[in-house]
């Protein structure tokens, strides 16, 4: 019982020391702007796609809305690029988004964020 109390006290002391540092560090944090919509999904793990300057990534959530007939928009930062184009490959159950950056650059290195948005 004594050892459990010592572990609990050590954990509490660490938390008490960590909390003011975390609050101080987050004071200057500014979240990057996001497009407005009913549902927003960031595009992550973007990979080159077979095709001229196209890229692909899979959609975790909004592909289901697109499959049901709702329009899902692709955004580059806060600029809409148009309706998202989803494809399914025969050997994969996931839906992939195929897209091109507005200036045909590599989305992994151009510094912009890409989003799927359900308006």
N, C-alpha and C positions, 0 to 999 in steps of 0.2 A: 504494500500500500504506500509506503514511504517513497519508493522509487517512482511509482506512478505520479505522486504529487510533485516530485522533483522534475519529472519530465513535463508535466503540465505547467509548472511555474517557469521552466526554461522556455517553453513555447510561448507563453504569455509575455515574457520579457522580450523575446524576439519580435513579437507582434507590436508591442508598445514602442520598441526602437524603430521598427520598419515603417509604421504608419505615418509619422511626421515627414520622413524622407520621401515616401511615396507621394504624399500630398504636395510637398514642395516641388518635386520633379514634374508632376503633372500640371503644375500651374501654367506653364508656357505651352502646353500641348494644344494644337489646333487641328481638328479633324479636317481632312480634305473634303472639299465640297462634293456632294452627291446629287445626282438628278432626283427629281421629285416623281413619285409614282406610288401606286397601291402596294407594289412589291418590288424590291430592288435586290439584284444578285450581282456581286462583283465577279468578273471573269478572272480566274486564277489558272496557273499551269498552262499558259498559252504555248502551243507548239506549232512549228511549221506544218502546213497542210500540203498535200500533193496538189500543186497548182501554182500559178505565177503570183507571187507575193501575197498568198492567202495564208491564214493562220486558223488554228482550231483549238477549241477547248470544250470540255463537256459542261453541260448545265445540270446543276444539282436539283433545282426546284422549278424554274420557270419553263422548262421544256414541256412539262405536263400541261401547262396552260396553253402553250402553242399547239400541242397535240389535240386539245379540246376545241381548237378554232379561235382562241383569243389571240389578239395581236400582241406580240412582245417586241419591244423596240431595243435596238442596240445603241448605246451611247459611248462616245469618246469624251471623257471628262464630262462636261455639261452639254455637249453638242450631240444632238441625235443624228445617227448615221442612217437611220431607216429601220424597216422591219428586220428582225433577226432571221437568219436562214439556218434552220436546223436540218441535220441529216442523221440517219442511223446507218451504221455499218452492219453488215450481216452477222459478223462474229462478236458483236458487242451490244449489250442491252441498253447502254446509255445513249442519250441524244447529244450530238455534238453541234456546236455553233461554229460555222465557217464564216470568217470575216476578213476584211482588209482595212488597215488603218487609213485615215483620210488622206495621208500623203504617201501611201505605199511603204511606209517605214516599218521596222520591226517593233511590234507592240511591247516586246520585252525590254527594249532599250530606248524607246522614244520618250519616256518620262510621263506618258499619259496613262490614265486608268480607264478601263473598259467595264461597262455595266450592261446587264440586261434589266429592262424596266417594264413592268406591267402597268400601263397607264391607268 
